[in-house]
């Protein structure tokens, strides 16, 4: 992945800021699109999940990072967009498997669940892992047949 969108709710704001800085250092300033929020003031995570998911679907970015308190709500919201595979990850192994077996375009995490260094490590693993294809591609096709209108 060469470009990423990143978004959060208020609970994930501080971790979003830290990860955006980490990703800019790794990928370059122009490679990270901060979809908000602009502060830690209360916001609703579905709004930011939709912004990141829509950027991925539009091809504006290659992938995304979403953060809320647990990662659960924001991943559920992102997955409501047909064609999106947002994976809630807690460690490097789940991040690698999300890419290798599920071809996830978005990694979701919880700021109250993982620390900043674990978050950096799992986002790096997510970026460094390629989709394996093969039998996993058949499963991705089956996942998409479950979407409304498929």
N, C-alpha and C positions, 0 to 999 in steps of 0.2 A: 504494500500500500504506500502510495506516494503522498496522498493528501488525506487529511482527516478533519471531520467536524467534531466538535466537542460541546457538550451541553450538560446542564445539571439543574437541580432545583436548589433552593436555599440551603438545604442540609448538605448538599454536595459541593457548594460553591468554593470553599477553600481548597478542597482536593482538586476540583476542576482547574483552579488557577495554577496549582502546583504541577498538575499533569500537563497543562497547556504549555507551561514554561519548559518542562522536561521534553515535550514533543517538539517544540520549536528549536531547542538546542540540538535535538537529534535529526530532525527532518528539514529544518529551515523555517524562517518566519512565515513565508507565504504558504507553507504546507499545512498549516493549522488554522481552521476557521472556527472561531469562538462564536457559538450560536446563543450564548447567554446562559444565565442571566448576568446583568452587569454588576450586581451586588448581592449581598447575602439577605436582602429583604425577601420576605415570604412570597413565593411563587408556586405555581402548580406544575408538577413534573410532566404531565401529559403534553403541555405546550412545548416544552423543550425536547421531549422525545420525538414529537412530530416534526420539529424543525430539523433535527439531525437525520431522522429517517427520510424525510423528503429530500434533503440534500444528497443523500446516498442514492435514492431512487432516480433523482434527476441527473445523476452523474457529475454533479458539481464537485464531489469528493469521492474518494475510493472507499472510505469506511468511516466509522464513527466510534466515539467514546461517550457513554452516558453515565451520570452519577446521581444517585439520590441517597437517602439515608441507608437503605438496605440494598438498593439495586433492583429490588423486586418490582416495585410499581413502575419505574421508568422503563424496565425491560418489557413488562407486559404492554405498556402503552406503545412502545416502538413496534412491537410485534403485531399490532393491530393494522399496520400498513402492509397491504399485500405485497409480497416479494421481499420483505425484510426478515432477516434472521438475526435477532439481537440475543446474545448469550450472556446470561448472568454468570460471572466468573469470580472465584474467591482466591485463586492461586494460579501459579504458572501452569500447572497441569491442565486445569479446566480451560485456561486461555488457549493453550496449544490445541487441545482437543476441539474446542469451539471452531477453530479455523480448519484443522486437519480433517475432521470428520463431518462437520456441519456447515462448512463454508460460511460461517457467520461474518456479516459485514460490520456488525456493531458489537462492541464489548460493553457490558454494563457492570457496574460495581457499586458497592455500598460504602459510603464514607464512614459509617458507624461499624462496619464489619472488617474492613481491611485498612491497614496503616498506609502511610504515604509510600514507603519503600516497597511494600508488597504490591501496591497499585502500580508503581513504576515498572516493577519486574513483570507483572502480568500483562501490562499494556505492551511492553517490549516483546514479550513472548507472542502475543497476539499478532503484532506487526511482522515478526520474523518467520511465522509459520505459514506455509502454503497449504492450500486445499489438496488433499490426496486424490480426489476424484475416484474413479473405479466404482466399487460397490456403494461408496458413499454418495456418488452423484445420483444413482438410482433412488436413494432414500430422499435426497433433496427434491427430486422430481415428485416423489410421493407426498412429501410435506406440502408442496405447492398445490397439489390436487385437493388438499383440504381447505384451501382458501375459498371464500365466497366467490362465486362466479367462475370457478375453475372448471 
